């Protein structure tokens, strides 16, 4: 009888979470960083610098995204928990430096952060509240210095072409883990280094080898544009 009661309680809790739109779990995070030069040198995007000025020529955060091992992912898990800038007030200056928006029209970043929290962050809210979510991403950004890893291997954003294999090896040597590289195309149709995916355990604390990579591919040689 005792076990039946426990099972019933667990069932009711899960039902309540489903009704409230709260995520019931995920397997790992993708931590995604983007190269601003590739964002701005593409016909796919309209590029506008933030109202605070041109960002540094460095990889910046795109997002910290909960995912499942089967390749699917949860999204928009809690419409009752919108982004609240006051909860991250002590992080805003760091977010503007490390997590700038390049979309148009120019902004100071709030709409970008709101999108990331509401689409992705709410799906990890059982583990990370808003402040913890953004702090975790900023900490990961400091731990994974992608540009320095590439520069140490002689791969610099000079508009030249580099071996995709060498780019992956350089990032793995620098971080200890295998990255997934997303490419886009410049206005001439050349494949270029756009985003770097690394995987993080579900606590947000530790980098891990990715259980699964996103779909898509780059050429064997890709450009690393200036910014």
VOKE-275100 format. One record per residue (C-alpha): x, y, z; residue in one letter. Coordinates in nm, 2 decimals, always signed. Each point is the difference from the previous one (the first is absolute). Layout:
REM VOKE-275100
+--------+--------+--------+----+
!      u !      v !      w ! aa !
+--------+--------+--------+----+
!      X !      Y !      Z !  A !
...
+--------+--------+--------+----+
END
This chain:
REM VOKE-275100
+--------+--------+--------+----+
!      u !      v !      w ! aa !
+--------+--------+--------+----+
!  +0.00 !  +0.00 !  +0.00 !  X !
!  +0.29 !  +0.23 !  +0.09 !  X !
!  +0.16 !  -0.04 !  -0.34 !  X !
!  -0.33 !  +0.05 !  -0.18 !  X !
!  -0.04 !  +0.33 !  +0.18 !  X !
!  +0.35 !  +0.12 !  -0.09 !  X !
!  -0.06 !  -0.09 !  -0.36 !  X !
!  -0.33 !  +0.19 !  +0.00 !  X !
!  +0.17 !  +0.30 !  +0.15 !  X !
!  +0.28 !  +0.00 !  -0.26 !  X !
!  -0.26 !  -0.03 !  -0.27 !  X !
!  -0.19 !  +0.30 !  +0.13 !  X !
!  +0.31 !  +0.21 !  +0.03 !  X !
!  +0.09 !  -0.07 !  -0.36 !  X !
!  -0.35 !  +0.08 !  -0.11 !  X !
!  +0.02 !  +0.33 !  +0.19 !  X !
!  +0.33 !  +0.09 !  -0.16 !  X !
!  -0.13 !  -0.08 !  -0.34 !  X !
!  -0.31 !  +0.23 !  +0.06 !  X !
!  +0.23 !  +0.28 !  +0.12 !  X !
!  +0.23 !  -0.04 !  -0.30 !  X !
!  +0.30 !  -0.08 !  +0.22 !  X !
!  +0.27 !  -0.21 !  -0.16 !  X !
!  +0.02 !  -0.35 !  +0.13 !  X !
!  +0.36 !  -0.05 !  -0.09 !  X !
!  +0.27 !  -0.01 !  -0.27 !  X !
!  +0.33 !  -0.18 !  -0.06 !  X !
!  +0.26 !  +0.27 !  -0.07 !  X !
!  +0.06 !  +0.35 !  -0.12 !  X !
!  +0.14 !  +0.13 !  -0.33 !  X !
!  +0.22 !  +0.30 !  +0.09 !  X !
!  +0.01 !  +0.20 !  -0.33 !  X !
!  +0.24 !  +0.29 !  -0.08 !  X !
!  +0.00 !  +0.19 !  -0.33 !  X !
!  +0.26 !  +0.19 !  -0.19 !  X !
!  -0.14 !  +0.36 !  -0.07 !  X !
!  +0.19 !  +0.03 !  -0.32 !  X !
!  -0.19 !  -0.29 !  -0.16 !  X !
!  -0.33 !  +0.13 !  +0.13 !  X !
!  +0.06 !  +0.34 !  -0.16 !  X !
!  +0.15 !  -0.14 !  -0.32 !  X !
!  -0.30 !  -0.19 !  -0.11 !  X !
!  -0.31 !  +0.07 !  -0.21 !  X !
!  -0.20 !  -0.21 !  +0.24 !  X !
!  +0.01 !  +0.25 !  +0.28 !  X !
!  -0.03 !  +0.38 !  +0.03 !  X !
!  +0.28 !  +0.12 !  +0.22 !  X !
!  -0.04 !  +0.29 !  +0.24 !  X !
!  +0.25 !  +0.08 !  +0.27 !  X !
!  -0.14 !  +0.04 !  +0.35 !  X !
!  -0.09 !  +0.35 !  +0.13 !  X !
!  +0.31 !  -0.03 !  +0.22 !  X !
!  +0.22 !  -0.02 !  -0.30 !  X !
!  +0.19 !  -0.26 !  -0.21 !  X !
!  +0.07 !  -0.31 !  +0.20 !  X !
!  +0.35 !  -0.14 !  +0.05 !  X !
!  +0.14 !  -0.21 !  -0.28 !  X !
!  -0.05 !  -0.32 !  +0.20 !  X !
!  -0.24 !  -0.29 !  +0.03 !  X !
!  -0.32 !  +0.09 !  +0.18 !  X !
!  -0.27 !  -0.20 !  +0.17 !  X !
!  -0.30 !  -0.10 !  -0.21 !  X !
!  -0.16 !  -0.22 !  +0.25 !  X !
!  -0.01 !  -0.28 !  +0.26 !  X !
!  -0.26 !  -0.25 !  -0.14 !  X !
!  -0.14 !  -0.31 !  +0.18 !  X !
!  -0.01 !  -0.30 !  -0.23 !  X !
!  -0.09 !  -0.37 !  +0.00 !  X !
!  +0.22 !  -0.28 !  -0.10 !  X !
!  -0.23 !  -0.09 !  -0.29 !  X !
!  +0.07 !  +0.34 !  -0.17 !  X !
!  -0.32 !  +0.17 !  +0.09 !  X !
!  -0.03 !  +0.28 !  +0.26 !  X !
!  -0.25 !  +0.17 !  +0.22 !  X !
!  -0.10 !  +0.36 !  -0.05 !  X !
!  -0.23 !  +0.27 !  +0.15 !  X !
!  -0.05 !  -0.21 !  +0.31 !  X !
!  -0.15 !  +0.26 !  +0.23 !  X !
!  -0.19 !  +0.30 !  -0.14 !  X !
!  -0.06 !  +0.11 !  +0.36 !  X !
!  +0.36 !  +0.08 !  +0.06 !  X !
!  +0.11 !  +0.27 !  -0.25 !  X !
!  +0.34 !  +0.17 !  +0.00 !  X !
!  +0.04 !  +0.25 !  +0.28 !  X !
!  +0.30 !  +0.22 !  -0.04 !  X !
!  +0.00 !  +0.09 !  +0.37 !  X !
!  +0.09 !  -0.36 !  +0.08 !  X !
!  +0.33 !  +0.03 !  -0.19 !  X !
!  +0.08 !  +0.37 !  +0.07 !  X !
!  +0.35 !  -0.09 !  +0.14 !  X !
!  +0.08 !  -0.19 !  -0.32 !  X !
!  -0.12 !  +0.25 !  -0.26 !  X !
!  +0.34 !  +0.16 !  -0.07 !  X !
!  +0.16 !  -0.34 !  -0.06 !  X !
!  -0.30 !  -0.11 !  -0.21 !  X !
!  +0.04 !  +0.31 !  -0.22 !  X !
!  +0.37 !  -0.09 !  -0.06 !  X !
!  -0.03 !  -0.38 !  -0.04 !  X !
!  -0.36 !  -0.05 !  -0.12 !  X !
!  -0.07 !  +0.30 !  -0.24 !  X !
!  -0.28 !  +0.00 !  -0.25 !  X !
!  +0.09 !  +0.07 !  -0.37 !  X !
!  -0.35 !  -0.02 !  -0.13 !  X !
!  -0.19 !  +0.30 !  -0.14 !  X !
!  -0.11 !  +0.25 !  +0.12 !  X !
!  +0.28 !  +0.08 !  +0.23 !  X !
!  -0.07 !  -0.07 !  +0.37 !  X !
!  +0.18 !  -0.03 !  +0.33 !  X !
!  -0.07 !  -0.38 !  +0.01 !  X !
!  -0.31 !  -0.04 !  +0.21 !  X !
!  -0.22 !  -0.14 !  -0.28 !  X !
!  +0.27 !  -0.25 !  -0.08 !  X !
!  +0.04 !  -0.11 !  +0.36 !  X !
!  -0.37 !  -0.02 !  +0.04 !  X !
!  -0.03 !  -0.23 !  -0.30 !  X !
!  +0.27 !  -0.23 !  +0.12 !  X !
!  -0.14 !  -0.02 !  +0.36 !  X !
!  -0.36 !  -0.05 !  -0.11 !  X !
!  +0.07 !  -0.25 !  -0.28 !  X !
!  +0.29 !  -0.20 !  +0.16 !  X !
!  +0.07 !  +0.12 !  +0.36 !  X !
!  -0.35 !  -0.08 !  +0.13 !  X !
!  +0.06 !  -0.36 !  -0.10 !  X !
!  +0.28 !  -0.03 !  +0.26 !  X !
!  -0.17 !  +0.22 !  +0.27 !  X !
!  -0.04 !  -0.30 !  +0.23 !  X !
!  +0.38 !  +0.01 !  +0.04 !  X !
!  +0.10 !  +0.36 !  -0.10 !  X !
!  -0.20 !  +0.31 !  +0.08 !  X !
!  +0.04 !  +0.30 !  -0.22 !  X !
!  +0.30 !  +0.14 !  +0.17 !  X !
!  +0.17 !  -0.34 !  +0.02 !  X !
!  -0.08 !  -0.07 !  -0.37 !  X !
!  +0.17 !  +0.31 !  -0.13 !  X !
!  +0.29 !  -0.03 !  +0.26 !  X !
!  +0.06 !  -0.36 !  -0.12 !  X !
!  +0.03 !  +0.11 !  -0.36 !  X !
!  +0.23 !  +0.28 !  +0.09 !  X !
!  +0.22 !  -0.23 !  +0.20 !  X !
!  +0.02 !  -0.25 !  -0.29 !  X !
!  +0.09 !  +0.28 !  -0.23 !  X !
!  +0.30 !  +0.08 !  +0.22 !  X !
!  +0.10 !  -0.37 !  +0.03 !  X !
!  -0.01 !  -0.06 !  -0.38 !  X !
!  +0.21 !  +0.27 !  -0.16 !  X !
!  -0.06 !  -0.11 !  -0.36 !  X !
!  +0.18 !  +0.28 !  -0.17 !  X !
!  +0.32 !  -0.06 !  +0.21 !  X !
!  -0.02 !  -0.37 !  -0.08 !  X !
!  -0.01 !  +0.07 !  -0.37 !  X !
!  +0.27 !  +0.27 !  +0.01 !  X !
!  +0.23 !  -0.24 !  +0.19 !  X !
!  -0.03 !  -0.23 !  -0.30 !  X !
!  +0.07 !  +0.28 !  -0.25 !  X !
!  -0.36 !  +0.04 !  -0.10 !  X !
!  -0.09 !  +0.37 !  +0.00 !  X !
!  -0.30 !  +0.20 !  -0.13 !  X !
!  +0.18 !  +0.14 !  -0.30 !  X !
!  -0.24 !  -0.09 !  -0.27 !  X !
!  +0.21 !  -0.31 !  -0.10 !  X !
!  -0.11 !  -0.36 !  -0.04 !  X !
!  +0.08 !  -0.26 !  +0.25 !  X !
!  -0.04 !  -0.38 !  +0.03 !  X !
!  -0.32 !  -0.09 !  +0.18 !  X !
!  +0.19 !  -0.29 !  +0.16 !  X !
!  +0.27 !  +0.23 !  +0.13 !  X !
!  -0.27 !  +0.24 !  +0.14 !  X !
!  -0.16 !  -0.29 !  +0.19 !  X !
!  +0.33 !  -0.13 !  +0.13 !  X !
!  +0.10 !  +0.35 !  +0.12 !  X !
!  -0.32 !  +0.04 !  +0.20 !  X !
!  +0.02 !  -0.35 !  +0.14 !  X !
!  +0.36 !  +0.06 !  +0.11 !  X !
!  -0.10 !  +0.33 !  +0.17 !  X !
!  -0.32 !  -0.12 !  +0.17 !  X !
!  +0.06 !  -0.38 !  +0.03 !  X !
!  -0.32 !  -0.08 !  -0.18 !  X !
!  -0.11 !  -0.06 !  -0.36 !  X !
!  -0.19 !  +0.30 !  -0.15 !  X !
!  -0.26 !  +0.00 !  -0.27 !  X !
!  +0.05 !  +0.28 !  -0.26 !  X !
!  -0.29 !  +0.17 !  -0.17 !  X !
!  +0.08 !  +0.19 !  -0.32 !  X !
!  -0.19 !  +0.26 !  -0.20 !  X !
!  +0.08 !  +0.16 !  -0.33 !  X !
!  +0.13 !  +0.34 !  -0.08 !  X !
!  -0.14 !  +0.23 !  -0.27 !  X !
!  +0.21 !  -0.19 !  -0.26 !  X !
!  -0.12 !  -0.34 !  +0.11 !  X !
!  +0.31 !  -0.11 !  +0.18 !  X !
!  -0.03 !  -0.22 !  +0.31 !  X !
!  +0.12 !  +0.17 !  +0.32 !  X !
!  +0.04 !  -0.07 !  +0.37 !  X !
!  -0.32 !  +0.12 !  +0.16 !  X !
!  -0.08 !  -0.18 !  +0.33 !  X !
!  +0.17 !  -0.23 !  +0.24 !  X !
!  -0.20 !  -0.25 !  +0.20 !  X !
!  +0.14 !  -0.17 !  +0.32 !  X !
!  -0.20 !  -0.22 !  +0.23 !  X !
!  -0.06 !  +0.04 !  +0.37 !  X !
!  -0.15 !  -0.24 !  +0.26 !  X !
!  -0.36 !  +0.07 !  +0.12 !  X !
!  +0.12 !  +0.18 !  +0.31 !  X !
!  +0.18 !  +0.26 !  -0.22 !  X !
!  +0.32 !  -0.06 !  +0.19 !  X !
!  +0.22 !  -0.22 !  -0.22 !  X !
!  +0.09 !  -0.03 !  -0.36 !  X !
!  -0.07 !  -0.35 !  -0.15 !  X !
!  +0.04 !  -0.17 !  -0.33 !  X !
!  -0.31 !  +0.06 !  -0.20 !  X !
!  -0.25 !  -0.29 !  +0.01 !  X !
!  -0.12 !  +0.11 !  -0.35 !  X !
!  +0.09 !  +0.28 !  -0.24 !  X !
!  -0.24 !  +0.22 !  -0.19 !  X !
!  -0.07 !  -0.06 !  -0.36 !  X !
!  +0.19 !  +0.19 !  -0.27 !  X !
!  +0.35 !  +0.01 !  -0.14 !  X !
!  +0.28 !  +0.23 !  -0.11 !  X !
!  +0.24 !  -0.03 !  -0.29 !  X !
!  +0.35 !  -0.15 !  +0.07 !  X !
!  +0.14 !  +0.35 !  -0.03 !  X !
!  -0.18 !  +0.30 !  +0.16 !  X !
!  +0.06 !  +0.37 !  +0.03 !  X !
!  +0.06 !  +0.18 !  +0.32 !  X !
!  -0.11 !  +0.36 !  -0.08 !  X !
!  +0.12 !  +0.32 !  +0.16 !  X !
!  -0.22 !  +0.21 !  +0.22 !  X !
+--------+--------+--------+----+
END
